[in-house]
Amino acid sequence: MHRARTIFKTLTGPQGQKLGAWLLARKNGPSVLCVAPLREYTTPAASEPFLNGSSTSYVEDMYNAWLADPSSVHASWDSYFRNSQGGGGYQAPPSLGLPGRNEVAISSLLPSLSGGVSLGAPVSDKVIDDHLAVQAIIRSYQIRGHHIAKLDPLEINSADLDDKTPPELLYSHYNFEETDMDRTFKLPSTTFIGGKDKALPLREILRRLELTYCRHIGVEFMFINSLEQCNWIRQRLETPGIMNPTNEQKRLILARLTRAAGFESFLARKWSSEKRFGLEGCEILIPAMKQVIDRSTEFGVESIVMGMPHRGRLNVLANVCRKPLSQIFTQFAGLEAADDGSGDVKYHLGTYIERLNRVTNKNIRLAVVANPSHLEAADPIVQGKTRAEQFYRGDGEGKKVMSILLHGDAAFAGQGIVYETMHLSDLPDYTTHGTVHIVVNNQIGFTTDPRHSRSSPYCTDVARVVNAPIFHVNSDDPESVMHVCNIAAEWRATFHKDVVIDLVCYRRNGHNEIDEPMFTQPLMYRKIKKTKPALEKYSEQLIAEGAVTPEEVKDVKDKYEKICEEALEKAREETHIKYKDWLDSPWSGFFEGKDPLKASPTGVIEDTLVHIGKRFSSPPPNAAEFVIHKGVERILKARMEMVENRMTDWALGEAMAFGSLLKEGIHVRLSGQDVERGTFSHRHHVLHHQNVDKATYRPLCNLYPDQAPYTVCNSSLSEFGVLGFELGFSMTNPNALVIWEAQFGDFNNTAQCIIDQFISSGQAKWVRQSGLVMLLPHALEGMGPEHSSARLERFLQMSSDDPDYFPPESDEFAVRQLHDINWIVANCTTPANLFHILRRQIALPFRKPLIIMTPKSLLRHPEARSSFDDMKEGTEFKRVIVDAGESAANPDGVKKLLFCSGKVYYDLKKARDERGLSKDISIARVEQISPFPYDLVKAECAKYPNAKIFWAQEEHKNQGAWTYVQPRFYTALTGSRDVNQPQKGGWFSSLFGSKPEPKPEPKSETEPEPREIGYIGRPTAASPATGSKAQHLKEVASLLDDATHL
């Protein structure tokens, strides 16, 4: 508006000159305005009466000649033209041709001048101001109309927590009066409210804007920095008649709404005291989701991954996914499970369904991801699973697979993981090409008023950071909801970007069905009790319109009631529940035909190691102009020398594990902060051209012509979101090695929710396996409390093996332990063991998460290297690496047996050797801490009958592995256990047998006392490490003194 006003002022001139002064002659063009710089002419204001008729062309010729050269005309003409003011002395006649360059037709700026005003006549400032004001009004409605939209079905709150009407939405703010309401104004190109009409009366303009932006839909989209996208949304909202559904569409909405309401009322009648987190007050969610799915299916989507909180989950499973109702009702019966696992409450369970979409007649796959009560924690899981499905389908644009995320209003505004997940939406290796977010906006969080739970006007404001349009809609207007859902699905299909639907609704019951909301929201719930359900309102509306009859409404309701009753009868015949019926990520064919206790070999032929090593150590082939950093050149050269000497360091061992899996067709994905180079500059999986931006070479992507794809990608600075994403990715395909690496292991606790609720317990709760690998740099090296510990003790504390149970020894001992535990925790000290444990993730006939404490200083330690002999065929992962030095030659003479894990081994070995105690002290490395290698520890202890046994660690006594290994050493040394047997059969008795264990015989007086294990390490502390370098060195010296003291 300011720019247009400035143009008018500039062209009018300083003394109130009017429009005619700007009209320049053109023989074959219409009246135009020249936008180029103008020369100003001044003459008296009065028009000359003789300039008419046949004299016009003569005067025009004279004027043009004077413009070209003032001396070429008579002095009188020169004086006339030079002294003219206001344009009254001469005006070029109007022309009908097209405007030239830098010219615009005047009709486009002043389109609605009254019939009595000619182009040459003066135009008042008010006409100009009023047209610009109309444009401002239209823009104000587009930007701010949502603030006064009638979004709350209870009509007691403003969705934006502000009851004021923005003044720019009042026509009186622009100096319009009632007399102006019937004036006609040209519509700008930034609106579509006119349809085919180019101009409308002001009254009609305001009416249409009110209907579009201030009725039951409030839209936030004008912050989007794309004119194309803004116009796309305007067109789908403003076009007259665009939101007029057919009677058939209305009947479909009613049928779906009836089923949604019928399901909740059926559960409420049958299980009135059960918590189910029903959808009453927002039943429209079900038709809304089905509409998004229908439209997306029309656009070619074949698979949809969904994540949601507990509210309405059972209804979504029943009416969106169409999970058999009998399986849902069985969950209310309190039956025992027929399969392994601890299970979860019914409103946390997921599912996977393949079915026909009856509306589009296309097959669709629907997965609802299982989730804990930690609201929004499933968001990145869903995105990772969606991205994986897209990746394995070759769906690079997200046209076949999409995600839908449901949110609560308080969680969407309050949980930081929403922001972390949103910021993955446009990253090349994390994007899912657009997610449809649906917020069930109850306008309350448990008992907390939204005015106390968020600082932003709307609960959806977080979505603005990624330019996602936000559609607020009154949930009691089903047709508006469906219109918004259509736009959202089409937006995602068109632009492949996120979009948010905010269903402003209410919660008819409390937080759950047995909660009393009147304690804290008496006024709201008094209004809710008086409010008719949406189904009743919409039924009455359609009956009044003649779209349906009362009998049809009743018939639809009765039919669904009958379906529910029949399903309940079937559910009553069940004797057990089956957790596998609720699996959200089935791996078709993966477990069939496999021995569950037989792992494939992990060693590879030496030729493969050499080939991978040489490729990994070489610059891009046939690219002499690719300039590599000098430091990287030295690293590549050193790697090549190691390969020629048949040796590997940590980076080379890791690369050989990846490369050999890629050769076998296994996709490898490495993700995390700075993983391409590696936090400690050791990896360098992406080489950068030093003179050309974004020119890179990835050696592991160029090993073999038919290899599997290798993905290595630096992530955003997020742990919670990215670890969750990679977990979701790992759930999709068991034949892939998915790895998340922390920048430092200390930072994994930012993702503690994912570790606790999903990784450690996911299989037990949801029968969901994952082979995700977590690489956590861990070691106390004087770098302070936040760069020392990956909190090994926490992972061990969550390991599910019993410290008092020594499993029966057999050839399958190691793999049976892996099968029975919830995850694997390791602290490797050699590149060969890293190589084998990574390959073992794929070699196992099942999948378990793997937590590896990875080194820092060992990355370049001259002794932390492995020979190809430890990686070739016939070799395997060593759970314990025993001492093969002088102590092993004379075990009876060994006085001290030290067990340790990780980097401290090299410190202990150096101290022992420097003090000449190699014959007296034997050091064994426990590489796999959990599940605990009872058999190997027992054998190693028996090997040194005269040695005192100690566990040595660099961590503090209340941290590290000590509290985990101490009772297990006792069990390994004594073979005893003290297990409380359950009264009846179950998973516990299946592990130990149904009969109680016989009590151990009392020890005889001649039986030797059991050997004890002592502790060597730092004392207890609250902090993982000291921040003082001097104190650190003092602690290390003390530890080594204790370890070598005999």
N, C-alpha and C positions, 0 to 999 in steps of 0.2 A: 504493500500500500504506500509506504514511504517513497519507494522508488518511482511509482507511477505519479504520485503527487509532485515529486521533484521535476519530472519531465514536463508536466503541465506548467509548473511555475517558470521553468527555464524558457520554455517556448513562448510563453505569454509575454515575457520581457519585464523590465523593471517598472514600467509606468502604467500597468493595468491594460496593456494591449491584448487584443482578443485573438480568437482563433484564426481569422482570415490572414493575419500577418505571417503565418507560417506556411501558407499554401504556395508552393512554388510551381512554376509552369512545367507541364509535360504534355506533349502533343498527343501521345497515345497512352495515357495512364489516368487512373481515377484520381480524385482528390487524395493527396497523400501528405503524410507528415514525414519530413526528413529527420532521421535520427542522428545524422552526421552533424558536426558543428555548423551553426548557421551564422550568416552575416546579418546584421541588424540594420534595418532601414527605418528612417523616421520621416513622417509627413504629418500634416494636420489631420485630425481624426475624421473630418467630414469626407464622405465619398464624393467623387467628382461626377456630376450628372451626365457629362458628355461621354463617359466611357460605357457606351452601350451599342448594340446593333453592329453595323458594318465596321465601326472603328476598332472593334476589339482586337482583331487579328493584327491590324497595323500597330496598335499600342503594344501588343505582346511582342511583335518583332523588334520594336524599338527597345523594349525593356530587356529582351534577351541580348541585344547588341550592346546595350549599356552595361549589362552584367559582365559581358566578355571584355569590353574596353570602353570606359566612360568617355574617352575622347572621340570615339567613333560616332557619337550622336550630337545633335545640335545642343548648344549650351543651355537652351531653355529646358530640353528634356533632361539633361544632366542635372540641372538645378531642381527640376521637379522630382526626379527619382531620389536625388540625394537628400532632399528636405522632407520627404514624406514621413509621416508619423502614424504609428498604429496600424499601418497596412491599408488605411482608407484610401490613399492616393492611387494604389494599383493592386489588383489581385488577379492572378492567373485563373483562367476559367477551369471548371472541373472537367476531368477526363474519365472515360470508362475503361481504360486499359488497366493492366496489372501494375501494382506498385513496383518500383525498382529496388535496387539493393539499398539497405539501410533505411527503407521507407515502410511505413505501415499504413494501411487504409484507415482513413479517419472514421469510417463507419464502425471499425472494430473498437475504437475508443469511446465513441459517442453514438451508440446504436439506437438509443430510444429517445432521441430528441422529438419533441412533439411536431406534428405535421406542419405547424406554422413557422417553425424555425428552420432557416436554410443553413447550408454549410458555411455560407459566408457571414452569417449573423453572429453576433457575440454570444458566447456560452457562459452562463453564470457559474461561479465557483460552487454553488450548491449542487448543480447537476453533477459536476465532477466529484464532489465530496460524497454525494449520495451513492453514486455507483461504486466508488471505492469502499464506502461503508457497507454496502451489501456484500461485497467480496469479503470484507472483514468479518461480517456476521457469519457467513457460510463457513469460513475458516475457524471461527470461534466454536461453532457447533461441532465441527470435526475434531477439534482439539479438546474441548472442554465439556461437550454435551454429556459425556458419561457421568459427570458430577451430579447432574440433576435427573438422571434416568431413574425410573421407578423399578429398582432392582430387588428390594426386600419384599418377599411375599407376605411378611407379617406387617409391613408398613410401619415399623417402629424405629428402624435404623437407616442411616445412610451407609451404603456399602463402603464409601470412602471416609467414613467417620467424621464427616463435615456436613452440617445441615445448611450451609450458606449456598446461595446461588451466585455463581460468578457473574459480575456486572456486565461482562462482555457478551453474555447471552441474553441481555435485555435490549430490545430495539430502541428503547428510550435512551440508552447509553450512547447511541450514535446520532442523537438529535432528530430522530424520526418522531413524527406525531401520528395520531390516528388518521389524519387526512392523507398521510403518505402511504397508507397500507394498501391502497388499490392502484398505486402507480406501478407501472411495468418496468422491470429492470432486466438488462441482458445478463445471462448467467455466464460465469467464467468457466474456463476449460477444466478447472479443478473440482467440478461437481457434476454429478449425474442425476440430480433430482428432477431435472426438467424432462428427462426421457427424450422425446423427439422435439420438444419445445426448446427454443433458444432463449426465450425470455418469459418471465412469469411475474405476476403481481407480487408485491412484497408480502402480502398476507399469505399467499399460497407458498411462497418460498419458506416462510417461517413455519407454516403447518407441516410441510414435508420434512423440514429439518427436525422438527419436534418428533415426528413419527419415526424417523430414522435413528436419531441419536439419543432421544430422551424418553422413550417409552419403556420397553422391557429389555432392551439391549443397550448396553453402554460399552463403547469400543475405545480402546487406547491403541492408536497406531501411528499418530502423526509424528512420533519421535523417531520412526524408522527413517534411516538416511538413504532411502531409495524412492525416487519419485514414481518409478514403475510400480513398485509394490504398494505404495500409498494409493495410487490411482486404481490398482487392482481391487483393493479392499473397498474403496469408495464406490466403485461400480457395482459390487455385489451387495452393498448395503443400501445405496441411494436409488438405484433404478426403480421407478414406480412399478408396483405389482410384483416385484421379484419374490416377495415372501407370501405368496398366496398358494398354499398347498391344495392339491386336489382332494376330493372326498375320499378317494382310495387311500391316499397318504394319511389322511386324518384317521381313518379307521385302523390303519396299521399302527399309528402312534397309540391309539386307544387300547388296542389289543396288547401291545407290549407293556404299556403302563399298567394294565389290568393284571398281567402276569407278575410284574414286579411287586405290586401291592398285595396280590394274592399270596405270593410266597411268604412275605413277612407276616401277614395275618394268620396264615396256616401255622407257621412256627410259633407265633405268639399264643395260639390256642392250645397247641399240643405240648409245648414245653415253656410254660409261662414263666418259670423261675430260672431258666437257663440263660446264661450270657451268650449272646449271638451277635451283638453289635449290629443291629438291624438298620435298615435303610429308611425307616419311616421318616417322612419329611423331605426326602430327596429321592423318591422312587423314580423320578425322571432320569436318574443316572443310567438306568438300564436301557431305555429307548435311546438315550444319547449315545451310549457306547455302541449300541447296535447300528445306529445311523452312521457313526464314524467308520465302523467296520464295513458296512454295506458300500459306502461311497469309496472307501479305500480299495475295496475289492474290485469295484468298477474300474478303478485306475490301474489295476494290475497287481495289487498286493496279494500275496499268497500265504504269508505267514506273519502273525502279529504276536509280539512278546509283550506281556502286560505286567505291571507291578502296581501294587496297591496296599493301603493300610487295611486294618481289620474291618472298618465300618463298611457294611454292604458286601463283604467278600463272598459270603455264602450265596447271596442273591446273584452276584456276577457269575459265580461258578455254575449256578443252576440255569440262569436265563440268558447269559451272554455266551458262555462256553457250552452250555447244554450238557453239563456233566450229569450222569444219571442221578435222579433225585433220591433213589434208594440208597446210593452210596453216601449221600450227604446226610440223610436221615439216620443211617446206621451210626454216624458219629455221635448222635445224641443218646445212644443206647448204653454207653459205658461198657462195651465189650472188650475182651482181651484181644491183643494183636496176634495175627497168625504168622507174622514175619518179624525179623530182628529189628532192633532199634528201640529208642525210648519214646519216639513219637512227639507230637505237638498238639496243642489245642486246635480245634476244628477251624477257627477263624484265622489261623496262620498258614494253613496248608495251601499248596499250589496244585496245579494240574496241567495236563497236556492233552489236547483234544484235536483230532482231525475230523472235520465234518463238512457237509455241504451247506453253503449259504443259500437258503431258500429264496431270498430276494434276488440275488444276482445269478443263481444257479451255477456258482463256481465253488470249487473246493477251497477250504481255508484251514490253516493250522493256527490254533490258539493256545498259547502257553501263559499261565499265570504263575509267576515265580513265587515260591514260598518265602515268607518273610517273618522276622521276629516282631516283637512289640516296639522295637526301636523304629519309630516312624521315619520314613524317608530313607532308611538304611538300604533298602532294596533298589533304590533308584540307579546307582551305578552298576549293580548286578544286572539289571534289565538291559542297560545300555551295552554292557560288555557282551551279553548273550546275543543281543540283536546284531551288534557289529560282527560277531563271529559267524552267525548265520549268513549275513550278507557276504562275508569274506569267502566262506566255503561254497557259496552258491555262485560266486563271481558277480555278485550284485553290487557293482561299484557305485551306483547312483541311488541305491535304496529304493528301487522300484518294486522289488519283490518282497522285501522284509521290512517291517516297521515296528516301532515301539509305541505303546500307550502307557503313560504314567498317571496314576490317580493320586491325589494328595488331599490332605485335610487343610483347612485354612490356617490353623495355628501352626501346624508343622511346616507348611510351605514357607511361611514367613520366619519361623523360628529356628529351623534346622539348617546349619551351615552346609550340610552335605548337598542340599538343593543347589546352592551356589556353585559348589565344586563340580557337581555333575553338569550343570548348565554350561560351565566353561569348557567342558569337553566337547560340546555340541558342534563346534566348527573346526576342531583340530584334525589334521589330515588322517592320522592313524587312530582316531577315536570317534570321529563323527558317525552318527547313524543316519545322517541325511534327513533330519527332521523328526521330532517327537511331538505327539499330540498329548499335551498335559491337560487333565481334567481335574479341577479343584472342587471337591464337595465342601462348599463354604457354609458350614453350619452357623457361622457368625458367633462361635463360641469355641473355646478350647478346654475340654473337660468342664471345669467350673470357671474358667478365666474369661472375663470380658475382653473382646478384641482391643478395646482402648487401653488395656493393661498388658497386652501381649505383643504389640507391634508398634513401631514408630512411623511406619509408612502409611500412606492413605489406604492402600489396598494390600491384601495379603499376597497379591501376585506381583508386586513391584520388582521382585528379584529378576523376573523374566525380561524386564526392559534392558538389562545389560547385554543381552544377545539379540536385541532388535526383534524380539518375538511379539507379534500382535496379541493383544489380550482382549478377549470377548467376555464381558460380564453380562450375565443373563439371569432374569427372574425365573426360577425353577418352576413356578406355578403357571408359566406360559409355555406349554409344550411345543407349540409351533415355532415360537422364537428360538427355543432351545434347538430344535431340529435344523432351523435355518443356520444357526451358528455352527452346528456340527458339520453341516454340508460345506460351509465356507472353510472351516478348519481342515477338513480332509482334503479339499481341493487346494488349499494353500500349501499343505505339506507335499502334495503330489506335484504342484507347479514349481515351488521354490526350494523344496527340500530343506526347510528350516523349521525350527520349533514354533509352536503355536499354543496358546493357553485358552482354555474355556473355563470360566469361573462361574460355576453353578451356585448362585446365591439362593440358599435354601434355609432350612432349620432342622433341628433335631427333635423329633416329637417326644422321645423318651429322654432319660438322662444319658450319661456317658455310656452306660450299658442298661440293660432292661431292668436291673434291680437297684439302680442308682436313683436317688431322689434329687431332681434338679431344682425344686422349689426352695431348697435351703439357700441357694445363692443367686438364682435368677427368677424371683417370684413374678415380676411383671411380664417378662418374656414368656414364661410358661403359662401364665394366665391367658395371654393372647393366643398361644399355640393351642390351648384346649378349645378355644372358640373358633379356630381356623379350620375350614373344611379341607380335607385331604385333596391333593392335586387331582387324583383320579375322579373324585366326586365333582369337582369344579369342571373338569374337562368333559366329563360325560354330560353334564347339564348343558354345557356350551354346544356340543355336537348335536344333542337332541333338539335344542332350540333352533339350530341351523338346519335341521332336517337331514343331517349327514348320516345319523343312525337313529334307531328307535329304542325306546326303553327295553323292549324285549331282547334286542340284539346285545345291548350292554349286559343284561343279566345272563344271557346265554354264554357269552365269552367268559364271564366270571365263574359260572357253574362248571363249565368244561375244565377250566384249570383246577378248580377245587377237586374235581373227580380224578384228574391226573395225579394230584398230590396224595389223595387218599390211596390210590392204587399203589403208588410208590412206597407209601408207608407200610402197607401190608407186605410188600416184597421185602422191605428192610427188616421187618420183624422175623423173617425166616432166617436171617443171617445169624451165625454163631460167633464170628470173629470179624474184626476189622482188618483191612489189609493196607499197610502203609504204602505199598507199591502202587496202589490205585491213585495215589496223590503225587506221584513223581512228576516234576515239572520239566525235566530234561532227560528223557529216555535215550539210551544209546542202543539203537536197534542193531542186533546181531553181535554186539561186542563181547558179551559173556558166553554166548553159545559155543559149544564145542571146545571149550578151554578147560584144562585142568586148573582148578582155582588155587592150587598150591605149587604150580610149576612156572618158574620165571625163565624167560629166554636168556641166552648168554649175552653179556655186555661187552666182552672183548671183541676187537675187530682185527682184520688182517693188517699187517704192517704197511702194505702198499697203500691202503686207504689213509693211514696216518701220515705217510710221507706226502701223498698227493694233497691232502687238506692242508698240511703244514706249509708246503711250498706255495700253494695258492694264497694262503692267508698271510704269508710273509712277503708277497710280491706286490709291486705297484700295478696299476691297471695295464693289462697287456695291450700292445699296439696303440699306446697313447703316450708317446714320448713328450707331448706338449703338456701333459697333466703334471702340474708343479706341486710337489709334496713338500710339506714343512721339513726342514732339515732334521729336527728332533724326531719326527716320525720316521724319516729315512733310516736313522740310526736304530730305531726300535725294530723296523722291518729287517734290517741287516742282522741284528742280534738274533731275531727269531729264526732267520734262515740258517744261521750257524748252529743253533740248537737242533733244528731239524736234521741237519747234516751229521750232527753228533748223536742223533737218536735220543734227544732229551726234550722235555717240555717244562715250561714254567706254568704258572697259574693261568695266564691268559691263553696260552697255547693249548693247555689241557681242556679248558672250557670250549675253545673254538673247535677242537677235535671232537668233542662230545656233540656240539651242535652240528658240525659238518657231516659226521657219520650218520646222524639221525636224518638230516636233510637228504643224504644219499639214499636212505631207505624209504623216502617218501613221507617223512614225518615233518609236519610244519612246526617251526620253532618261532616263538614270539617272545622277545625280550623287551620289557617296558619299565619305565621308571625315570626318576630324575637323573639326567646326565648319563644315561647308560650307553649312549653311542660311543662316547670317549671313555667313560668310566670315571667315577668320582676321583680315583687316584691315578688317572691318566695311564691306565695299564691296558685297556681293551682295544680301542681304536678300530671299531667295526665299521666306521664310516670315515673315509679319507676325504679331506676337503682340498679342492684346487685352491692354491694360494693367491691366484690372480683373477679368478672368475667366481662371482657370487653364485651360490647354490649348486655349483658343479661338484658332484661327489661320486665316490666309487665305494661299493660295498663288497669286499672280497668274498664273504660267505654267501652272497647272492649269485656268485659266478664260479661255483666249484664244479658243477656238472651240468650238462645241457638239459637233463631230465630230472633235476633235483626238485624237492619240495620248496615252496617259497619260504624265505627267511625275513622276518619282520623285526627290526630293531628301531625303537622310537623313544626319543626323549619325551617325557610327559610334562604336563603342567606341574606346578609346585604344589602338589596335593598328594597326600597319602591315603586318606579315607576314600576319596573318590576314585583314585586310580587303582588302588588295590582291589576295591570292590569291582571295578570294571574288568580287571584281569581275571578275577574269580569267575565273573559271569562268562567271560570268554572261554575259560577252561571247562565250563560245564557243558559246552555245546558239542565238542568233539574229543573223544578220549584219545584219539591218535594224533595228538599235538602236544608239544612241550611248551607250556605257557609259564613265563617267569616274570616275577616282579622283583626288582632290586631297589632297596632303600638307599638313599644317598649316604646315610650312615644308619646303622642298625638302630641307634637310639631313637630315630624318628618314626619307627613303626608304631609307637604307641598312639600316635595321632589317628591311626587306623584301627585302634583296639576293638572298636565295635565290630568291624568286619572279621577280625581274628576270633573274637569270642563267640559272636552269634552265628557266624557262617562257617568259617574254616575249621575250627576245632570241633564243632558240634553238628555241622550240616548233615553228615551221613546218619548220625544217630536220630536226629529229629525228623529228617525228610527223606531218608534213604537215597540221598544225593551224593554221589562220589565226585571227587575233583582231584586232578593230579597237579594242581597249582604248585609252583616252586617259589619260595620266598628266599632271596639272597640278602642276608643282613650282615653288613660289615661290623665285626665285633672284636675288640681286643683293647686291653688297657695299655696305652702307649704314651701316656703323659699328655693327652690332648684335652683333658678336662672332663667334667661330668656329663656333658652332652655329646661327646664324641668318643665314647669308650665302650658302652654296653648296649647290646641289643635286647637286654633283659631275658637272657636265656632261661632264667628260673621260672618266668611266667609261662613259657611254652611247655616246660617240663611239668610244671604244676598242673597244667591242663591235659597232660597225657593220660590216657585212660587205662594204662596197664596197672595191675595190682602189685604193689611193692612186696607183698608177702607171698606171692605165688610164683613158683619156679615151674614153668611149663615142662611137660614131658620131653625129654631129649630124643630127637629123631633126626633123620636126614632133612626133614622139612621144617626143622625148628625155626630157622631164620625167616622163611617166607610165611609160616603160620603166624609168627609174631606180627609181621607186617599186616597180614590179613585182619588180625583181630584188633589192632590199635586204631585210634582215630587219626593220628598223623605221625610223621617221622621227623625226629629232631637230630641233626648231625652237626659236628664241628670238625671238618676235614683238615688234615695237615699236609696232604700231598696232592699235586695236580692229577695223579692217576686215580686217586680215590674220588676226587670231584668228577672226573670223566666217567667213572663207573656209576656213581650214584645218580648222576643226571640221566645216563642211558637206562639205568634200572627203572626210572619212572615210567618209561615206555615198555620195558621188558616185562614188567609185572602183569599178571592176568587180571588185575583190578587197579583202581586208582586211589592213591592217598596223597594228601598234601605233604609237601616236603619243606621243612624249615632248615636252612643251612646258615650257620654262623660263618661268614666268609672272612678272610683275613684282610689285613691292610699292609703291614710291613712284610708279611710273607709273600706278597705279590712279587717282590724283587729279592727275596732272601736266597742266597746262593745254595743253601741246602734244601730249600723247599722246591725241589725239582724231581721229576720222575723220568725214568727210562721208558722207551717204547716197550721194553720187556714186561712192564707192569700194566700195559694197556692192550696188548695184542690178544689174539685168540687164546682161550683157556684161562684167562685171568678174570677176576671179578672184584667187586667191592669188598674191602676188608673192614668188617665191623670193629675189629680191634687190631692194631698193628703192634706186635710184640717186639721186644728188644732182641735184635739178632747180633749184638756185639759180644764183648768179653764175658758179660754176666751170664749169657745163655750157655756158654761153654762149660761153666761150673756153677750150676744153679744152687747146689747145696751150700756154696760159699757166699751167696748173696745175702746181705744183711738187711737190705731195705728194698721193697718193691713199691715203686711209685706208679699210680695210675693218674693220668691227666687227660686233658682234651684241648685241642687247639694250639694256638701260638705259644703258650707257655712251655710246651714240650721242648722247643728249640732253646729257650732260656735255661731250662733245667739241664738239658743235655750239655750245653756249653759249660755251665757251672760245674757239673759232675766231671766232665773231661778235664777241665782246667785244674781241678783239685785232685786228679788222679784216682778217682773213685769208680772207674768203669767196671771193676770186678765186684765191687761191693753194692752198687746200686743199679737196679734194673728199672727201666722206664717203659711203661706200656701206654699206648695211646688209645683211648676209647673214642673211635671216630663216629660211631652211631650211638648216641646216648639214649635215645628212646625210639623204639622199644629197647630195653636194656639187654645187652648181650650176656645173659646169665651164664650160658654154657662156656663161652670163651673166657670170661672172667674167672669162673670156677677152675678151668683148666690151667690158666696162667698162675693163679694163686697156688694150686697144687704143685706146680712146677718148681716153686721156690719154698720149700717146706720150712726153712729156717728164717725166712725174711719177715720183718715187720711190714705190714701193709698200710699204705697211706694214699689218700686222695689229695692231689695237689692241684690248686687252681689259682689263677691270678685275681679272680673276682673276690669280693668280700664274702664273709662266711654266710651271711643271710641272703646272698645272691649267688649267681652261677649255678653249677650243677650239684653242689654238695648236698643240699637237703633232699634232692631227688635220688642221688646214688647211694646215700648212706644206708637207708633200710634195704635197698636192693643188694648191696654188697653183703649185708648180713644174710639175706635169703640165699644168695649165691654160695656163701661159705658154709651155711648150715643146712640148706635144703629144706628148712622148715617153713611152715606158713600157718597163719591163724586167720582163717576165713570164716565169717559168719554165714552159715548156710540159710537160704530162704526157706520158709515153711512149705511152699508149694513149688511146682515146676515153673520154669520161666527161662529167660535168656541166661540168667546167672547159673541155674542148674545145668543148662545145656553146655555151659563152659566147664563146670567142675563135676558133672554127674549128679544124679538126683539123690544119691545116698550121702549122708553126712560123712565127712572125712573122719577116719579113726584118730583118736587122740594119740599123740606121739608117746612112745614108751619113755618112762623116766630114765635119765642118763645114769649109767653105771659109774661107780667111783673111779674105775680105771680109764673111762673114756676121756680123751683130752678135752680141755676147755675149747670152745669155739674161738677161732681167731677173730680179732677185732680189727677195725679199720680206723686209722687216725686221720686227722685233718691238717693240711698244710696250706696256708694261704693268708689273705688279709683278714683282720678281725671284722666284726660286724660294723656296718655303717649305714647311714640314711642315704647318702649320696653314692652313686655308682663309682665315682673316682674323685681324686683330689684335683684341684685346679693349680696346685703348686708343682712345678717341675722337680724342685728339690725334694719335696715330700714324696713324690712319685718314685724317684730313684731310691730314696731311703726304704720305701715299702718293698720295692723289688729286691733290694739287697737282703732285707730281712727274710723275705720269702725263700730266696735261694739258700740263705744260711740254714734255715729250718730244713729245707729239702735235702741238703747235703750233710746234715749233722747225723752222725752215727751214734 
